[in-house]
Amino acid sequence: MFATGPKQISLGVERLPSPILRPRPRRVLCNRFNCAISVALPLTIVLFLQSFAGATLGKPQEQIAKVGAGLHLEKSETQSAHGYSVRILSSSDLTVKEYVNPTTKVVFGVTWRGTRMPDLKLLLGFDPATLRQKGVYQPLHHSTIETPTLQLEMGGHVGLYLGRAIRRDLVPAGVDAAEVKP
Amino acid sequence: MRTRSRPLLPAFGTLVTLALLLCLLSCQQGCPVVKAVLPNYVPIVVGSTVSPFTQPNIPFVSVTICVPNSTPCQTIDNILLDTASPGLRIFKQALTISLPAEQSGGNPVGECIPFAVMNAWGSVATASVTLGSEPPVTVPVQIIDSSFGTSSPPDACSTGDFTAPGEMSANGLLGVMPTQSDSTLATYYTCPNGSCTSFNQNAAQTVQNPVFLLPQDNNGVLVYLDAVSDQGVPQAYGSLVLGINTSANNDPNFISSGSPYKCLKSSSMSFKTTYAGQSLPLSFVDSGSNMLFFPDPTLKKCLGIFVDTYCPSSTVGESATATDGAGTSAQVNFLIGSPLIGVGNFAFDDLGAAQPPLISGFDWGLPFFYGRSIFIAYGSSSSQVCGTGGISAPEWGFAPLPRDPSP
């Protein structure tokens, strides 16, 4: 659902580097909608400091089984692709894919798709809500968050949920991050 | 007596004349003809001047809620009309009356419903809900309250929960999608001492789209918004009309004023949209999105806070084709302009933003509704808009040149 101002507040950290250094409101950007714009809080810094038990993104692949159990995903299979492997965890209503770097054995990408929304704190290992500013308008159905190391896209509507999170700094050499998709 | 009152007559006549003149001067399209307001009519306003909410393209309705079969009551303004979710959800901060909490086994009931990015978490209460001038219906509603429960909200609602009305730019939302209960879309919890555990709630006690419970006018809705100019306008008006073909103001033939309907049927919310050579199967009609969300790498995007919003240097005309599972197609023409124009306006028919490509959908948000009448038929045989023979699945029909159904 929704869009505009606050949506972008939560986005483009990479594309808006200066507000991180100077997180004061940028009045020049206020226009017809509103001025709830202390653009891009110094959020990303907090991002990777928070960690939740069982998280997989950016973590060793041993964590995957724990997350699968926590998300009630009974089925598991592994597929190999050129330059990486994918662990596919699923139940009747949710499929989660974990993209693993074969050299480092670290998860560099996570996707979800289902009629049930996963617990993102558990799946990602951080709280995506910390990337948004509290109290200001948020799109219900659409979100793209980019930082120098993270690409996080979420979308869908009630009853259909899709998303992906990619640690760009951990993608194996020669692998196109766009191959990570739900 | 007569002689004493006589001198008043010329004065009275002058007053009436003056009033008529004023009226004629003030209403450019002729003086309003007083018509009966049908009970199934609920006015919609986009961009209320008295609203504390400042986002563009939020369609507001008012809803009256009461303690069931009793008092007190409260009329809550600035409720977002959402065609893509079922049920009434109200921020705790907007409530001034205390509704009886729903209980299971003596414990309060909580609910989590994810909207894909933001989630609504809170308790469930029972209310008498009045839509328009329809008879009140008693229905479970959600009270959006991120502080409900003593422990962190479980599962999907562990993150991304609405905490304040400003995050929705509304006091709550009224979901009128063609589904009665949210039982398959939400997770219910019993919360003894605030610690919540999921359980299977009976459908009758789940949050429900109140339109389904009306004694009449319960087979669908019509959403109409006035056309707006491309630069946007400060306010736009429209109608939520309850029921389909149950009275004069929701007769599909009358509303379409003779132009053929474009119709899509889908038992889920999704249908396919083809746009710029892309096939987007997860498309849906959504008054709760304030822009059209779709992928187009060739459209220039805005900078700054509007990153991801399309910003063409001049307004461009676009076209897409929507197709349902039966192969019925409908072409939709739309405009995309820059959101950086029209300061002070809140209703725009040309706002678009990039949809992350992985979603592979076209979200037909509020700009799609301006200048159209959109029927959402709930799938009963009485609510047919398109064709003949009755319908078994929900149906979206839209008239491109509609009559205004408001009184």
Interface residues (C-beta under 8 A of the other chain):
Chain A: M1 F2 A3 T4 G5 P6 K7 Q8 I9 L11 G12 R15 L16 R26 L29 N31 R32 F33 N34 A36 I37 V39 T111 T115 R116 M117 P118 D119 L120 K121 L122 D127 P128 A129 K134 G135 V136 Y137 Q138 P139 L140 H141 H142 S143 T144 E153 M154 G155 G156 H157 V158 G159 L160 Y161 L162 G163 R164 K181 P182
Chain B: T54 Q55 P56 D82 A84 S85 P86 I113 P114 F115 A116 V117 M118 N119 P154 D155 A156 S158 T159 G160 D161 F162 T163 A164 G166 E167 M168 S169 M177 D182 T184 L185 G232 S268 M269 S270 L282 F284 D286 G288 S289 N290 M291 F293 G304 I305 F306 V307 D308 T309 P339 L340 I341 G342 V343 G344 N345 F346 L351 A353 A354 Q355 P356 L358 I359 G361 D363 G365
